[in-house]
Amino acid sequence: MADPRDILVTSALPYASGPLHLGHLVEYTQTDIWVRFQRMRGHRCIYVCASDAHGTPTMMRADEAGVAPETLVAEVAGGHRKDFERFRISVDNYQTTHSAENLELTREMYRRLKENGHIDRRVITQAYDDERRMFLPDRYVRGECPSCGAADQYGDSCEVCGATYAPMDLKNPVSVVSGTTPSLRESEHFFFRLSAFEEELRAWVPEHVDAAMVRKLEEWFRAGLKDWDISRDKPYFGFEIPGETGKYFYVWFDAPIGYMASFLQLCRQSAAAGSETLDFDDYWAANAKTELYHFIGKDIVYFHTLFWPSVLSGAGYRKPSGVFVHGFLTVDGKKMSKRRGTFIMASTYAKHLDPDYLRYYFAAKLSKSADDIDLNLDDFIARLNSDLVGKVVNIASRCAGFIHRHNGGLLGETLHDEELYRSFADAAQQIEADYEQRDYSRALKRIIALADRANRYIDGEKPWILAKDPQQSQRVVDVCTQGINLFRSLMVYLKPVVPGLAERAEEFLNGAPLAWSDAGTPLLDHRLRRFRSLLERVPPKEVQAMVDESRTGPDTPKPTYKDEIDIEQFARVDMRIARVIEAGYVEGADRLLKLRLDLGGDEREVFAGIRSAYRPEDLVERLVVVVANLKPRKMRFGTSQGMILASGPGGSDIFLLSPDSGAKPGMKVT
């Protein structure tokens, strides 16, 4: 074995504005498998993470809940920690970015960058929500991508083509907060001079980022690196910039520093406990000899491969040894959806199914590429039942009983087929390489191929038939000793992926926790514990229950309805097609638009609460459905002579009923 390595590993920080879902768990599972593998190989591998506390989403969510942002962050981060425990994510330290250590390091990082000439002050023009009286973060402006035209994109980067831009570069920009069109206002901001690091980054990227991502980064290099705005104006939940008034560090400045802060906290905790000492500089100083790896999703590649390495370098710290990128998760071939019940929270999954099922399934799909992976629920059930239950666990269940009946639970003193066992041991080198390269799908294919060989061996020897002949008792023990040892080697290889199953297997094998070297060292003349089921088949009913709960929510109250009406009363509602001939804002009303409608020679003025979803100019000449015989309603803005029909939960999700283009104003709707 090579000399032990000192490795620090991080995962991207989940936002502290909400709980974890299965999409998050792709990354944490991928990271944890790699960390556990490194530890099994005898390396010192430290894993830190944190909840990303700062920014407008947290501030707005806390405001809606009527609590302080700090209270919300603590509550959500507590949920994140529980989910990490449920899914056996073996993080060494988990905190939030609203910690004393992160404040300390963020100020120090900024001080160094400023002293080294990497910070500029500039007056900029940015999006401003006049209704809510606040500057809008990039992601609180949505519209059409200025590069490819994709609809409903964030104000900083396009999820379709990857282009980056300023929020007001979007076509038809809309404030996510109020649904209104943002205005532009000036403000002084602080910029990190990213453009000064282009030459350094061009040399660093190819050696530290996967090849597929290097090609993507080359597109950004060709477009030219833009200096990075690292400040935000109040109101904002975050760290104030020292020496400034009403200015805060942008969340994307202090969030990656959270990696360092979580590790710093671990160093201090270790020192206080008098346990294994960790030196912060050993892992973060510019001359550090240790390894540092970041696991991230492909949506934040720009930040972690361009911005973050440059900030570290500019402040005199070391750059990462590697940045590992994965794709997104779809469920049954589609984007996760609450309506379909496939937007599944981690806690919901854990109520119904063993987390090891999901860890194995993700691993079977994950390679070193950044391709998206799909959780197909039918395939999920079939693969787990076939691979883990039907092939791996089945080996132990087929052999354990014979060992107890024929030899009091004591394994034989020799292997029945040493050549077969040696082939299992020799597979370690290839499987190691697969794990190291994060090609888990290929590793599992090799492991399951070995499981097939083990089952063929048992099928060929037929111990259940040999057991009928008292003269073959020793051979039964020898064959089943061989089977148990093949199972043990498989569990060594699978332990990083399914730690819960591995723990139960270790208890059954009645020995020390499995180490990587155990795959090549047989267990002989050793007493086993009684076999108990190590893993049950995936219950389809629980999979469906999980989907049903995700669709409706566990505590969704039964809808309540107003007083019932009969069919005659409903038939009195006269719905007509109308054409919008004028539309405008209503002064003093946040939600209303004033519409002038043509019902086929009959013009009406109607007030409609759809301002958060529609701009007046987009409604002119549009056909709508209106309740024509509604009694006029006097309002302080005027009299509304009808009601247009729409549906949706509100905000930007209000959908007007759209008649067929061939419909005519005044036409009755039945």
N, C-alpha and C positions, 0 to 999 in steps of 0.2 A: 504493500500500500504506500502511496505517496505521503509526504510529510503532511501533518495536520494543517489545515488552513484556518485563518481567522476571517470570518465573513459576517457582514452586517447586511440584513435584508429588510426592505420596506415594501408595503403595499400602498396604493393610492388611498388617500384618506376619505372615508365616507362622510357626506355632508351631515351636519348635526341638526338638520331641519326635518329629518324623517327617518323611519326605520329601514333596516336592510331588506332587500328583496333578492330573489334568486339570481338576478343579473349581477349584483354585487358579489355573490358567492362564487362566481366563476373565477374572479381574480384572487379572492382569499383562499380558495381551494388550490388553485394553481400555485400560489406562493407557498402555502403550507406543505404541499407535497414535496416541493423542492427543498424546503427547510428541513423537513423530517428526514429526507433522503441524505442530506449532507450530515446531519447529526448521526444517523446510523453508520455512516462511513467513518465516523470518528473525528469529524471536523467541528470546530467551535463555530456554530452558526446562530447568530442572534437575530431575532425578528421583532421589530417594533412597528407600531402603527398608532393612529389617533383619530378622533373625530374632528372633522374640519368645521370649526365653530363659527367663523366670522362671515360677514357679508350681509347683503340685503335680504336674501331668502330667510335667514335665521331671524333677522330683525322683524320682518313682516309676519312670519309665522308666530313669533312670540307676541307681537301686537294683537294678532287675531285671537290668540289664546288668553290674552289678558295677563301675561306673566312677563317677568324680566327675561331678556335673552339668556342670561347666565343660568337661570332656572331651567329654561327649555333645553339648553345645551347639556346640562348635567343629566337631565331625565333621558334625553335621546341617547347620549353616550352610554348611559347605563344599559339601555336596550341593546346597543351595539355589542357591548361586552358580553351580555348574556347570549347573544347570537353566536359570537365567536366561541363561547364555551359549548353551546349546543352542537356546533358543527366541527368541534375539536380543532379549531384553528389555534395552533400552539404559539401564540404571540407571547413574547417575554415581557413586553410593557405596552399598555394601551392607555392613553390619556386623551386630552382634547387640546386643540391649538390655542385655547384661551387659558393657557397655563403660565405660571411665573417663569418657567424655563423658556417658553417660547417668546414671551415678552423680552426677556433678557437677551436672547440670541437674535431676535429681530432687530432690536435697537443696535446691537453690536454689528450685525451684518450691514445695516444702513450706515452706521458710522464709518465703517471701513470703506464701503463703496463711495461714500461722499468724499472721504479724505483722499481716495485714490483717483478722484476725478471722473467717476462713472455715473454721477447723478446730475441731471439738468433740470432747471426750472423753466416752465413755459406756460404761457396763457393759451388755453385751448377753448374751443367751442364744443359743447357736448349736449346730448339729449337731456331735456328737462320736462318733467311732467308738471304742467301749470296747475292742473287740478289738485294734485297731491303735494305740490310745492317741494319737489325733491329732484335732484339729479338722478338719472336712471342708469343703473349698472348695464353693462353691455347686454347681459342675458335677460334684462327686463324690457328690451326692445325686440320686437319680432317683425319679420316682413319677408320680402322676396330677396333671395340671394342676388347681389349685383353682378356676380360672375356667371352663374348657370341658370338663374331664374327660379330655382326651387322655392316653393312657397313655405311659409311658416318656419323660417330659420331664425336662430338666435342672432343677436347683434354683434357677435364677435367672430364667429366662424360658422361655416356651412357644413352641416352633417352629411350633405350629399357629395359635394365636390372638394371639401376641405379648405376652401378659400378662407382667408382671414381679412377682416375689414373693420371699419368703424361703424357703430350702430346706425348713424344717419346716412351711411352709404346704401343701406337697404332700400329697396323699392317699396313704397307704401308702408313705411314704418308705423308701428302701433305700440303704445305703452302697455305692457302687460298689467300694470298696476290699475290703471283706470280705463283702458280701452280707447283712450284719446290719442290723437296724433301729437307726438312730442314736438316741442319747440327747441330752439338752440339758444344756449346761454354761455357766456364766457366764465372761465374760472382758471386760477393758477394751479398747475399740477406739477408733479415731480416724475421725471422719466429716467429709467435705467438705459444707458447707452448700449443697447444690444448690438447695434450696427458695428460697434468697434471690435466685436469679438468674431466677426465673420470668418476671418482667416484661421483663427484658432479652432473654431467649430468645424470648419471644413476638414481640418486635419484629424480632429478627434472623432467625429461622427462615424466614419466607416469602420473603425476598430471597436466601437462600443455599442453600436445599434444594429439590429438585425437587417439583413440585406434589403428585404422588402421595404422597410421603413427608410432606409438610406435613399432609395429612389424617390420616395415621397418628400423627404427633406430637401433633395436636390431641387425640387420644384420651388420650394420656399426660398432657397438660396438664389435661384435665378430671378425670382420676383423681387429680391432684396429684403434684407432683414430690417424691420422697423423698430425704432426705440420703443421701450415698453413703459406704459403709464403705470406707475406703482402706487398712485395715491387716489383717494376718493374724498368727496366732500361730505360733511354732515348733512342729514342724519345718517349714521353708519355704525354698525356694530363691529368693532375691531379695536386695534391698537392705535392710539393717537401718535402722530409723527412728532418726535421731540422738537421743541422750539417753534412749533407751528400752532395756529389756532383754527379749529374746525376742519383739520386735515387728518385723514386716517390712512394707514397702510392698506392698500388693496389686498383682498383675501388671497389672491394668487401670489403675493409677495411673501406673506407669513405662513401660508399653508405648507409649502415644501420645507420651510425651515422647521416645521413641526416634526419632520423626520429626525432632525438633529436634536430637537428639544425632548422628544420622547426618549431618545437614547441618553441624553444628558441626565434626565430624571432617573433612568435605570442605573446609570453610573453612580449617582448620588445615593440611591436606595441601597445599592450593593455595598457601598462604602459604609453607610449607616448601620447596615445589618452585620457588618464584619464578615461578609461572605466573599465570594470570588470578586476580585477587584477588576473594574473596567476603567480604562483611561480614555476619556473623550478624544484627546488628540491622536491617540493611536488609530482612530477610525476616521477622523475628519481633518486633521492637519494636512497641509499641502504635500508633505513628504511621507504621508501614511503608507505603510506597506501592506495593510490589510485590504480586503475586498469589500466593495459596496455595490449592491444591486437594487434597482427599483423595478417592481412589477406594476404595470399600468395598463389601462385600456387605450385603444387606439384614438379615442376622442381627445386625449390630453397629451399627445406625442409632442406637439409644438412646445408646450410648457416644460416638459421634462428633458427634451433633447437639445433645445436651443436656449431658452430662457434660464432654466435652472443651472445647467453647467456653467453658463457665463456668469451668473450671479456668484456661484461658488468660487470660480476662478478670480473674478474681480475683487472678491473680499479676502482672497488669500487662503481659501480652503481647497481640499482635493475635489476632483470631479468623479462621478460614478465610474465603476469598473464596467458596468453594463446596464442598459435599460431594456427590459423585456416587455414586449407588447402583445396583448391578446385582443381578440375581436369581441363583438357583442353577442348577447344571448337572444335567440328567438325561441318561442314555444310553439310546437306543432307547426313550424314553418313560418310563423307570423310574429310581428312585434308583440311584446307582452301587452295584454289587454285586460282591463278590469271587467269590461262587459262580458268577455268570453271566459273570465275566471282564470286567466293565465298570467295575470300580474300578481305573482304569488310572493307573499312576504316570507322571510326566513322563519319567523316564529310560527306562521301558519303551517308551513311544510313540516316543521319539527313536531307539531302536535299530532301529525298523522303518520309520518314515515321516518325510518331510521336515516339519520344524516349520512351514514356510510353509503347508502344507495346512491345518493346524489353525488357524493365525492367520486365514487367509482364511475358513474355515468359521465360526469364532466371529464374525468381523466381519460376515458375511452375516446373522447372527442377532441381533446386538446393536443395540439402539436406546437412546434416552435414558431408557426406562422401566426399572423394576426387575422386569420379568417374567422368569420362569425361561426358560432356553433349553435346547433338546434337541439332543444329538449323535446323530443317526440315522445309523448307520454305512453303510447302503445309500445314503442320500441324500448322505452325505459323499463317497462314491466318485463318484456320478453328478454332483454339483454341481462338484467340482473338475475332473473330466475335461471337463465341458461348458464351464464358465466360463473357468478359467485356461488349460487346455491347448487345448481345442477352439476357443475364441474369441479369447483375447488372444495367447498365444504363437503360435498358428496364423498370425496376421497376419505376424509377422516371418519365420516359416519359409516362408511362401508367396512372400515378396518378396525375401528376401536372396539366394537363388541367382541370380535374374535380374539383380540389380544386379552381381554378380560376373561372370557370364557375358557380360553385354552392356556393362559399363562399368568392368571391372576393380575392382569394389567401391566405386566412387565414386558418391555420390548426385548426382542432377541439380541444376541451378542454379536451377530454379523448381519451384513446386508445380503439379501438374496441375489441382487443384480447390481454389482458395484459399477459396471459400465454405464448402466442407465442412470444411477445416482450421480456419477461423475459428469454426465452430459448436462444434468440439471445444475450442478455446481459451476460448470464451465460457461453456462449461459450468463453468469453474473456480469462478465465484462461488457457484453453487448447491452444488457439491461442498464448497467451503470451509465454507459454512454448516452442511452436514450433519456434517462432521468436528468443527467447533467445538462443535456441540450433542451430540456423541457418538452421532449417529444413523447409525452405520456401515452398517447394512443399507440405508438409503435411498441413501447415497453409492454403494455397490456396485451397486445397481440402475441408477443413472444411468450408472456407468462401463461396466457390461456392455451397457447399451442403446447406448452409443457404440461398443463393440466390435462389436455386431451391425451397426451402420451401416457400419463400416469393412469388415467382411466382405462386406456387400452391394455395396459399391463395388467391391471386388476381383472379386467374382463377376460383376458387370456388365461390367467392363473385360476380363476373361478374359486376363490377360497370358500364360498358358500357350499360348493360341491365337495371340495376336499374335506371340509369340516364334518361331513357325514361318515368319514372313514377314520376311526380312532388311530390307525397307523400313520395318518397324514397330519397329526396334530402339530408336530414341529414345523412342517412345511407351511401350515396355515399361519403359525406365528412368524415365520421368516417372511412370507409374502406380505403379511399385514404390517410387519416392522418396516419393510421396504416402502409400502404405501404411506405409512405415517411419516416417514422421513421425506418422501417426495412432497407430501402436503406441507411439512414444516419448511422446506425450501421455498415453496410457493408463497407461504405466509411471510417469509422474510422479504421477498420481492414485492409483495403487496402491502406491507406494513405502512409505507408512507402514504398510501392512497386510502386504506380502510383501517385506521388506527383502532376503532372500536372493535371490529372483528378480530384484529390482531391481538388485542388484550384478552378477548375470550379464548382465542386459540392458545395463547401463552398459559392461561390458567389450566386449560385442558392438558397441555403438554407438561405442565407441572415443573417448569424450569424458570430460569432467569429470563428477563425481557429479551426478545430476539434481537441480535446484532447482525449486521450485514455479513460478517464472516461465518455466521451459523449456516448459511446456505451451502457451504462446502464442508461442514463438520457434522457427521451423522450423530444422531441421538440413539445410543445403544445401551442395553442392559439398564434401562431407566423405567421407572413406574409412572404410568399415566393416571390421571384422574378419570373418573367416570365421564363418559361423553354425554354432554347435554347439547341441545340444538344451539349452534353458533350463529345461525342467521336463518330467519324464516323467509319464505317466498314473499315477494312483493304483493300485498293484498290490493287487488283492483278497486275494491270498495273504498279503501282509504284514499287511493289516488283520486277517485271521483269526489269523495267527501272534501278533500283539499281544494279541488277545483270549485266545488259548489260554495265552500266558505269564502274563497277568494272572490267569487262573483258577487255574493250578497253581503259579505262581511259577517263576522260572528254574532254581532249584536244589532243587526239591522232591524229596526222596529217595523211592524206591519204598517203599511201606508194607511193614513186616515183620509176619509173623504167627506166632502160637504153633504148637506141634505140631499137625499136621492130625488131625482125627477123621473117622471114617467115618459114614455115614448112620445105622447102627444105634446108634452111641454118641450121636449127636444126638437120636435118637428117644427115648432114655431120659430126656431133660430133660422134666420134668412142669411145665408152666406153667399157672397157675390165676389166675382173677379173685379179687381180694381187696378188701375195703372197709376203709378206714382208720377205726378206731373211736376211737383215741387217738393223739396225737402230742405230742412234747415235746423240749426241748433235752437234750443229754447234758453234764452238768457235766464240765469238763476236756477236752472234745473240740471242736475248732474246726469240724470238717466234718460231724459226725454229728447226725442226728435219731433219736430212738427212736420207733418206730411199733408200735402194737398193731393187728394185722390180723385180720379175720374172713374165713375161707376157706369159709364155709358151715357153721357149727357147729364149725369147728376154728380156735381162736384161736392166733395166733403173735406173738412179739415179734421184731422185725427192726430192726437198725441200718442206716441208709442214709446215705451221704455226700452228702447233697443240701442241707445247711444253707445254702450260699451262694446257693441259688436259690429256696428255699421257706421260708415261715414255718409253724410247726406248726399254727396255727389255720386256715390255708388248706387244709390237707390232710384235716382231719377230714371223714368221709363221702365222700371221694373214692375212686373205683375205680382200682385199679392192677393191674399184672400182676406176679405173684411166681413165682419158681422154688421150687416147693413141696417138691421132693425133694432139695434141696441139703443136704449134711451139716451139722448145726449147728456153728457156729464159736464157740469160747469167746474172749471179749474181756475186757479189764480192766473194762469197764463192765457186762458181763453176757454172755449167750449169744444170738447171732443165729440165728434158726430159719428162715432163708430169705434170699432176695435179691429186691428189687424191680427191675424193668427200666427203664432210662432211657438216653438218648443225649445227645450234645452235648460240646463241648470243655471244659466246666467253668466255674467261677465262676458267674455268673448265668445262663449258657447251659447249663442241664441240663433236659432235657425228659422228663418221665415219659410212658411209654406209657399212653394214655388209652383204655380199652375203651369200646365203645358203651354209652350210658346204659341200654340194656335188658338189659345183661349182669347176671348174678347171681353173688354170691360163691360160690366153689367150682367155677364153670364152667371146663372145660378149654379151654385155648387151643391151637389147632393151626395 
